Amino acid sequence: MKALRRRLAKQSAEAGLSLIEVIVAMMVFALIATGIGYTMIAALNLTQDSTARQQAANLASQEIDLTRSIDNLFNLVDKTTTETINGITYTIKRTARWVSDPNVDQRCGAGGGILRYKRVNVTVAWTGMTSATPTVHADTVIDPGVRINNPDLGTVLITVSDSSGGPVAGATVTVTPATPANGATSLASQPAVTDSLGCTYALMVNPGNYDVTVTKSGYVDVTQNATPSVLVSVAKSSASSAMVTIDQGATFPVTYATNYSGPSIVPGNLDASFVSTYGTSVKPNAPSSVTMFPFPAGYQVLAGVYNDPTTPANFCKSVDPAEWPAGDTAGVDYLAGVRPAAVAAVPGGTADPAAVPMGVVTVQMPVWPRYLLAVSQSSGPSGTADPGCDVVKQYSFGLRGAAENVTIALPFGSWKLYASWSSSTPYSQLSISSLTPQTAAQLTSSGDILTLDPREVEP
């Protein structure tokens, strides 16, 4: 019995670990190993981040030193560069701003006052940064090495921006005495072209009134002017600001009488009104394509002169479909008129063709060749719903053949048509019996007036 017990005890001692004990031991080891690994990785990342931050600080300090070595502060502008060290790419961004007053820090120093110094900020970022890792910053201010202001003279600070407010570099700027000059004199030398910030400067300027004109090939301002100019008044010991907005013109194709499916003739001297949130720009001679300032909201294009730029108070409401109200006209129920959809393009781009609806009518000419002329009426006959037109226009369709049936397109509104010996002087008015409207219209026998209506018939 004792021998059996000794034998069983020996077998139990040599039985080893169970499977559960092995699994538990492995889990404990894994937890410990994971903690150690995480600690090592964190330490490595911390070391790497510290090394990268130290290198970034060195690069920022180096950029500040390079900045301070620039002789002409007008050449000190924004700059972004990259540099790769030990497999890490560093992005060095420098911003430079003229400061004309301790409380003013603007691009080109356009806040007014005397240009005092230039503030420079350098930021350095690098690949592998976490979202919580701050960039390295370095700042300095630099006083001009030579005097750029004179107590008896002034400065003109010129800022040129695009439609988004960004800088326009490479624009040519001229500063010339205005009328009246009020003491202004011609500059000994014109300002340099605008730098990468869209800035340039006229220094040591005699007090007086000056015209600041900006040009850049292919660029226009919000009034479609390729050579916009602003008036500035320069005083002693101060800076005057000239801010100009220009942008690369966009191309706007135009298609006329798109509401009529058949062929029609558009007068060669037709005006086209490009209406934007800024105002109306009128282009003559039925342009098939125009170059315009790229307003983000685009343009609504109307046939005819909607708003006369030379007389801003004059509106020709007749040419604008939106001015025609809903209602009954000559026993027909019409919906309210709707302007054509706006077309837009990015700077330098091309917009979709502007669809311009027009009134269309077929005219039977007399039995001898005549010029066909159309003269707009300031108000339509009673009951036509024509909202009226302050701008009287005359359009020509050229010399037409004897007894020719010609289909023509005109801006909406009321018209008198003439068959004339001259291409410019109305002579013999055509009766409404010789007119066949192809789009919505009313014919008034009293005065033989054709009213071209932009509205659609109510279903």
C-alpha positions as CSV (number, residue, x, y, z in Angstrom):
1,M,0.0,0.0,0.0
2,K,2.8,2.4,0.9
3,A,4.5,1.6,-2.4
4,L,1.4,2.3,-4.3
5,R,0.9,5.7,-2.6
6,R,4.5,6.7,-3.4
7,R,4.0,5.7,-7.0
8,L,0.8,7.8,-7.3
9,A,2.4,10.8,-5.6
10,K,5.3,10.7,-8.1
11,Q,2.9,10.6,-11.0
12,S,1.0,13.6,-9.8
13,A,4.1,15.7,-9.3
14,E,5.2,15.0,-12.9
15,A,1.8,15.8,-14.5
16,G,2.9,19.4,-15.6
17,L,0.6,22.5,-16.3
18,S,-2.9,22.3,-17.5
19,L,-4.1,24.0,-20.8
20,I,-6.0,26.7,-18.8
21,E,-2.8,27.6,-16.8
22,V,-0.9,27.9,-20.1
23,I,-3.5,30.3,-21.6
24,V,-3.5,32.5,-18.5
25,A,0.3,32.7,-18.5
26,M,0.3,33.7,-22.2
27,M,-2.3,36.4,-21.6
28,V,-0.3,37.8,-18.7
29,F,2.8,37.8,-20.8
30,A,1.0,39.5,-23.7
31,L,-0.3,42.3,-21.5
32,I,3.2,42.9,-20.1
33,A,4.8,42.8,-23.5
34,T,2.1,45.2,-25.0
35,G,2.7,47.7,-22.2
36,I,6.4,47.5,-22.7
37,G,6.1,47.9,-26.5
38,Y,3.7,50.8,-26.2
39,T,6.1,52.5,-23.8
40,M,9.0,52.0,-26.2
41,I,7.0,53.3,-29.2
42,A,5.8,56.4,-27.2
43,A,9.4,57.0,-26.2
44,L,10.6,56.7,-29.8
45,N,7.8,59.0,-31.0
46,L,8.6,61.5,-28.3
47,T,12.2,61.4,-29.2
48,Q,11.5,61.8,-32.9
49,D,9.0,64.7,-32.3
50,S,11.5,66.4,-30.1
51,T,14.2,66.0,-32.7
52,A,11.9,67.3,-35.4
53,R,10.8,70.2,-33.3
54,Q,14.4,71.2,-32.6
55,Q,15.2,71.0,-36.3
56,A,12.0,73.1,-37.1
57,A,13.2,75.7,-34.6
58,N,16.6,75.8,-36.3
59,L,14.9,76.3,-39.7
60,A,12.6,79.0,-38.3
61,S,15.6,80.8,-36.8
62,Q,17.5,80.4,-40.1
63,E,14.6,81.9,-42.1
64,I,14.5,84.9,-39.7
65,D,18.2,85.4,-40.2
66,L,17.8,85.3,-44.0
67,T,14.9,87.7,-43.8
68,R,16.9,90.2,-41.8
69,S,19.6,90.0,-44.5
70,I,17.3,91.4,-47.2
71,D,18.4,94.9,-48.1
72,N,15.1,96.2,-49.7
73,L,12.1,95.5,-47.5
74,F,9.8,96.0,-50.5
75,N,11.3,92.7,-51.8
76,L,10.4,91.0,-48.5
77,V,7.1,89.2,-49.3
78,D,5.2,86.0,-48.4
79,K,7.0,82.8,-49.3
80,T,6.5,79.1,-48.7
81,T,9.4,76.6,-49.1
82,T,10.1,73.0,-48.2
83,E,13.2,71.2,-47.0
84,T,13.7,67.5,-46.4
85,I,16.1,66.4,-43.6
86,N,16.5,62.8,-42.5
87,G,13.4,61.7,-44.4
88,I,11.2,64.4,-42.7
89,T,9.8,67.2,-45.0
90,Y,9.6,70.6,-43.3
91,T,7.2,73.3,-44.7
92,I,8.5,76.8,-43.9
93,K,5.9,79.5,-44.4
94,R,6.8,83.2,-44.2
95,T,4.3,86.1,-44.0
96,A,5.4,89.7,-44.2
97,R,3.2,92.7,-43.5
98,W,4.0,96.4,-43.5
99,V,2.9,98.1,-40.3
100,S,2.0,101.7,-40.7
101,D,0.7,102.1,-37.1
102,P,1.1,100.0,-34.0
103,N,-2.6,99.1,-34.2
104,V,-2.7,98.4,-37.9
105,D,-1.4,95.3,-39.6
106,Q,-2.6,94.8,-43.1
107,R,-1.5,93.6,-46.5
108,C,0.5,96.3,-48.2
109,G,0.3,98.4,-45.1
110,A,-3.0,99.9,-46.4
111,G,-4.2,101.0,-43.0
112,G,-2.9,104.5,-43.5
113,G,-0.2,106.6,-41.8
114,I,3.6,106.3,-42.3
115,L,5.2,102.9,-43.1
116,R,7.1,102.2,-39.9
117,Y,8.4,98.7,-40.1
118,K,7.7,95.2,-41.4
119,R,6.4,92.4,-39.3
120,V,7.5,88.9,-40.2
121,N,6.1,85.7,-39.0
122,V,7.6,82.3,-39.8
123,T,5.8,79.0,-39.1
124,V,7.3,75.5,-39.6
125,A,5.3,72.3,-39.9
126,W,6.6,68.8,-40.7
127,T,5.4,65.4,-41.9
128,G,4.3,63.0,-39.2
129,M,2.9,65.7,-36.9
130,T,-0.2,64.7,-34.9
131,S,-3.2,67.0,-34.8
132,A,-2.3,68.0,-31.2
133,T,1.3,68.9,-32.1
134,P,1.7,72.7,-32.5
135,T,3.8,74.2,-35.3
136,V,6.9,76.1,-34.5
137,H,6.6,79.9,-34.7
138,A,9.2,82.7,-34.9
139,D,8.4,86.4,-35.2
140,T,10.4,89.6,-35.8
141,V,10.0,93.2,-36.9
142,I,12.4,94.9,-39.2
143,D,12.9,98.6,-39.5
144,P,13.8,99.9,-43.0
145,G,17.5,100.3,-43.4
146,V,17.0,103.6,-45.3
147,R,14.5,106.3,-44.7
148,I,11.4,105.8,-47.0
149,N,9.3,108.7,-45.6
150,N,9.9,112.4,-45.8
151,P,8.0,114.8,-43.5
152,D,7.3,117.0,-46.5
153,L,6.3,114.2,-48.9
154,G,3.8,111.3,-48.8
155,T,3.4,107.7,-49.9
156,V,0.8,105.9,-52.0
157,L,0.1,102.3,-51.0
158,I,-1.4,100.3,-53.8
159,T,-3.3,97.0,-53.3
160,V,-4.5,95.0,-56.3
161,S,-6.9,92.1,-55.5
162,D,-9.0,89.6,-57.5
163,S,-12.7,88.7,-57.2
164,S,-12.0,86.4,-54.3
165,G,-9.9,89.0,-52.4
166,G,-6.6,87.3,-53.2
167,P,-3.6,89.2,-54.5
168,V,-2.9,89.9,-58.1
169,A,0.8,89.8,-58.9
170,G,2.5,91.3,-61.9
171,A,0.0,94.1,-62.5
172,T,1.4,97.3,-64.0
173,V,0.6,100.5,-61.9
174,T,1.0,104.1,-63.0
175,V,0.6,107.1,-60.8
176,T,-0.1,110.4,-62.6
177,P,-1.3,113.9,-61.5
178,A,-5.0,114.1,-61.5
179,T,-7.2,117.1,-62.6
180,P,-7.2,119.2,-60.6
181,A,-3.6,118.4,-59.6
182,N,-3.8,120.4,-56.3
183,G,0.1,120.4,-56.2
184,A,0.7,116.9,-57.6
185,T,3.7,116.5,-59.9
186,S,4.9,113.7,-62.2
187,L,6.8,111.0,-60.5
188,A,10.5,110.5,-61.2
189,S,9.8,106.8,-61.6
190,Q,6.7,104.7,-61.6
191,P,6.0,102.0,-59.0
192,A,7.2,98.5,-59.7
193,V,4.7,95.8,-60.8
194,T,2.7,94.3,-57.9
195,D,4.5,91.7,-55.9
196,S,3.1,88.3,-54.8
197,L,0.9,90.1,-52.2
198,G,-0.6,92.3,-54.9
199,C,1.2,95.3,-53.5
200,T,3.3,98.1,-54.8
201,Y,4.3,101.6,-53.6
202,A,4.9,105.1,-54.7
203,L,7.4,106.7,-52.4
204,M,8.5,110.3,-51.8
205,V,5.4,111.7,-53.6
206,N,4.6,115.5,-53.6
207,P,1.3,116.3,-51.9
208,G,-1.7,116.5,-54.3
209,N,-4.2,114.5,-56.2
210,Y,-3.2,111.5,-58.2
211,D,-4.8,109.0,-60.6
212,V,-3.6,105.4,-59.9
213,T,-4.2,103.2,-62.9
214,V,-3.9,99.4,-62.9
215,T,-3.5,97.2,-66.0
216,K,-2.8,93.5,-66.6
217,S,-3.3,91.7,-69.9
218,G,-6.7,89.9,-70.0
219,Y,-7.9,91.4,-66.7
220,V,-10.9,93.7,-66.2
221,D,-12.5,95.4,-63.2
222,V,-16.1,95.1,-62.0
223,T,-17.2,97.8,-64.5
224,Q,-15.6,95.8,-67.4
225,N,-12.8,98.4,-67.6
226,A,-9.4,97.0,-68.7
227,T,-7.6,100.1,-67.3
228,P,-9.4,101.0,-64.0
229,S,-8.2,104.1,-62.2
230,V,-8.8,105.4,-58.7
231,L,-8.2,108.9,-57.4
232,V,-6.1,109.4,-54.3
233,S,-5.2,112.5,-52.3
234,V,-1.7,112.6,-50.9
235,A,-0.8,114.7,-47.8
236,K,2.5,115.5,-46.2
237,S,4.0,112.9,-43.9
238,S,1.2,110.3,-44.5
239,A,0.3,107.4,-46.7
240,S,-2.7,107.2,-49.0
241,S,-4.3,103.8,-50.0
242,A,-5.4,102.9,-53.5
243,M,-7.3,99.6,-53.6
244,V,-8.3,98.1,-57.0
245,T,-10.1,94.9,-57.8
246,I,-9.4,93.2,-61.2
247,D,-9.6,89.7,-62.4
248,Q,-9.0,87.6,-65.4
249,G,-11.9,88.1,-67.8
250,A,-14.2,85.1,-68.5
251,T,-15.8,84.4,-71.9
252,F,-19.6,84.5,-72.2
253,P,-21.1,83.2,-75.4
254,V,-24.5,84.5,-76.4
255,T,-27.3,82.9,-78.4
256,Y,-30.3,85.0,-79.4
257,A,-34.0,84.3,-79.9
258,T,-33.7,80.9,-78.2
259,N,-37.5,80.8,-77.5
260,Y,-38.2,80.5,-81.2
261,S,-37.3,77.3,-83.0
262,G,-37.1,78.6,-86.5
263,P,-34.6,80.9,-88.2
264,S,-34.8,84.6,-87.5
265,I,-32.6,87.7,-88.1
266,V,-31.2,89.8,-85.3
267,P,-30.5,93.5,-85.9
268,G,-26.8,94.1,-86.5
269,N,-26.8,97.0,-84.0
270,L,-28.7,95.1,-81.3
271,D,-27.7,95.9,-77.7
272,A,-27.2,93.1,-75.1
273,S,-27.6,93.9,-71.4
274,F,-25.5,91.8,-69.0
275,V,-27.2,92.3,-65.6
276,S,-25.3,91.4,-62.5
277,T,-25.6,92.2,-58.8
278,Y,-23.2,95.0,-59.4
279,G,-25.3,96.7,-62.2
280,T,-25.8,96.5,-65.9
281,S,-23.1,96.4,-68.6
282,V,-24.4,97.0,-72.2
283,K,-22.6,95.5,-75.1
284,P,-23.5,96.8,-78.6
285,N,-23.7,95.2,-82.1
286,A,-25.2,91.9,-81.1
287,P,-22.1,90.3,-79.8
288,S,-21.8,86.5,-80.1
289,S,-19.3,86.4,-77.3
290,V,-18.0,88.9,-74.7
291,T,-15.2,89.0,-72.1
292,M,-16.5,90.1,-68.7
293,F,-15.5,90.2,-65.0
294,P,-16.1,86.8,-63.5
295,F,-18.8,87.6,-60.9
296,P,-19.5,84.3,-59.0
297,A,-23.3,84.9,-59.4
298,G,-22.9,85.4,-63.1
299,Y,-25.0,87.5,-65.5
300,Q,-28.6,87.4,-66.8
301,V,-28.5,88.5,-70.4
302,L,-31.3,90.6,-71.9
303,A,-31.8,91.7,-75.5
304,G,-31.9,95.5,-75.6
305,V,-30.8,98.2,-73.2
306,Y,-32.2,97.4,-69.7
307,N,-30.4,100.1,-67.8
308,D,-28.6,102.9,-69.7
309,P,-25.1,103.3,-68.1
310,T,-24.8,106.9,-69.4
311,T,-28.1,107.8,-67.7
312,P,-28.4,105.4,-64.7
313,A,-31.9,106.6,-63.8
314,N,-33.2,105.5,-67.2
315,F,-34.6,101.9,-67.3
316,C,-36.2,100.1,-70.2
317,K,-38.4,97.7,-68.2
318,S,-40.0,96.4,-71.4
319,V,-36.9,94.3,-72.3
320,D,-36.9,92.6,-68.9
321,P,-39.4,89.7,-68.8
322,A,-39.5,89.9,-65.0
323,E,-41.2,93.3,-65.3
324,W,-44.2,91.9,-67.0
325,P,-46.9,90.8,-64.5
326,A,-49.3,87.9,-64.7
327,G,-52.8,88.6,-65.8
328,D,-55.3,88.9,-68.6
329,T,-54.3,90.7,-71.8
330,A,-56.6,90.8,-74.8
331,G,-58.6,87.9,-73.4
332,V,-55.5,85.7,-72.8
333,D,-54.3,84.7,-69.4
334,Y,-50.6,85.0,-69.0
335,L,-48.1,83.8,-66.4
336,A,-45.7,86.4,-64.9
337,G,-42.6,86.9,-67.0
338,V,-39.3,85.2,-66.0
339,R,-35.8,86.4,-66.6
340,P,-33.4,84.0,-68.4
341,A,-31.2,82.0,-66.1
342,A,-27.9,83.5,-65.1
343,V,-24.6,82.2,-66.6
344,A,-21.3,82.2,-64.7
345,A,-17.7,81.3,-65.3
346,V,-14.5,81.1,-63.3
347,P,-11.7,83.6,-64.1
348,G,-10.3,82.8,-67.5
349,G,-13.0,80.2,-68.1
350,T,-15.9,80.0,-70.5
351,A,-19.5,80.1,-69.4
352,D,-22.4,78.0,-70.9
353,P,-24.0,80.0,-73.8
354,A,-26.4,82.6,-72.5
355,A,-29.9,81.9,-73.9
356,V,-31.5,85.2,-74.7
357,P,-35.3,85.1,-75.5
358,M,-36.7,87.7,-77.9
359,G,-39.9,88.6,-79.6
360,V,-40.1,87.2,-83.2
361,V,-42.3,88.5,-86.0
362,T,-42.5,87.9,-89.8
363,V,-42.7,91.1,-91.9
364,Q,-43.9,91.3,-95.4
365,M,-41.9,94.1,-97.2
366,P,-43.4,96.4,-99.8
367,V,-43.1,95.6,-103.5
368,W,-39.9,97.5,-103.9
369,P,-36.6,97.0,-102.0
370,R,-36.4,99.0,-98.7
371,Y,-34.4,99.2,-95.5
372,L,-36.3,97.6,-92.6
373,L,-36.1,99.7,-89.4
374,A,-37.7,99.2,-85.9
375,V,-38.2,102.0,-83.4
376,S,-39.1,101.3,-79.8
377,Q,-41.9,103.1,-78.0
378,S,-41.6,104.6,-74.6
379,S,-44.9,103.1,-73.5
380,G,-47.1,100.4,-74.9
381,P,-50.8,100.8,-76.0
382,S,-53.3,100.5,-73.2
383,G,-54.1,97.0,-72.1
384,T,-50.9,95.4,-73.4
385,A,-49.2,95.2,-70.0
386,D,-46.0,96.7,-71.5
387,P,-44.2,98.2,-68.4
388,G,-42.6,101.0,-70.5
389,C,-39.1,102.0,-71.6
390,D,-37.2,105.2,-70.8
391,V,-34.5,104.3,-73.4
392,V,-35.7,104.8,-77.0
393,K,-33.7,102.6,-79.5
394,Q,-33.7,102.2,-83.3
395,Y,-32.6,98.9,-84.8
396,S,-31.9,98.1,-88.5
397,F,-32.3,94.9,-90.4
398,G,-30.5,96.2,-93.5
399,L,-31.8,96.3,-97.1
400,R,-34.6,93.8,-97.7
401,G,-35.8,92.5,-101.1
402,A,-39.1,93.5,-102.8
403,A,-42.1,91.8,-101.3
404,E,-39.7,89.7,-99.1
405,N,-41.2,87.9,-96.1
406,V,-38.5,88.3,-93.4
407,T,-38.6,86.9,-89.9
408,I,-36.9,89.2,-87.4
409,A,-36.2,89.1,-83.7
410,L,-36.5,92.2,-81.4
411,P,-36.3,92.9,-77.7
412,F,-39.5,92.7,-75.9
413,G,-41.7,95.8,-75.8
414,S,-43.6,98.0,-78.2
415,W,-42.4,98.8,-81.7
416,K,-43.1,100.6,-84.9
417,L,-41.7,99.1,-88.0
418,Y,-40.7,101.2,-91.1
419,A,-39.7,100.5,-94.7
420,S,-37.3,103.3,-95.5
421,W,-35.0,104.5,-98.3
422,S,-32.3,105.2,-95.7
423,S,-30.6,102.8,-93.4
424,S,-30.9,105.3,-90.5
425,T,-34.0,107.4,-91.0
426,P,-37.5,106.0,-90.6
427,Y,-39.8,106.8,-93.6
428,S,-42.9,104.7,-94.3
429,Q,-44.4,102.9,-91.4
430,L,-45.7,99.4,-92.0
431,S,-49.2,98.5,-91.0
432,I,-50.0,95.7,-88.6
433,S,-51.6,93.8,-91.5
434,S,-48.1,93.2,-92.8
435,L,-47.0,91.6,-89.5
436,T,-47.4,88.0,-88.4
437,P,-46.1,87.4,-84.8
438,Q,-44.3,84.1,-84.2
439,T,-44.2,84.5,-80.5
440,A,-46.6,86.1,-78.0
441,A,-47.6,89.6,-79.2
442,Q,-50.4,92.1,-79.4
443,L,-51.1,94.1,-82.5
444,T,-52.7,97.5,-82.0
445,S,-54.3,99.1,-85.0
446,S,-54.3,102.6,-83.6
447,G,-50.7,103.7,-84.4
448,D,-49.9,100.3,-86.0
449,I,-47.9,99.2,-82.9
450,L,-46.5,95.8,-82.4
451,T,-46.1,94.7,-78.7
452,L,-43.8,91.7,-78.2
453,D,-44.8,89.9,-75.0
454,P,-42.2,87.7,-73.1
455,R,-44.9,85.9,-71.1
456,E,-46.2,82.3,-71.5
457,V,-49.8,81.6,-71.7
458,E,-51.3,80.2,-68.5
459,P,-52.1,76.4,-68.9
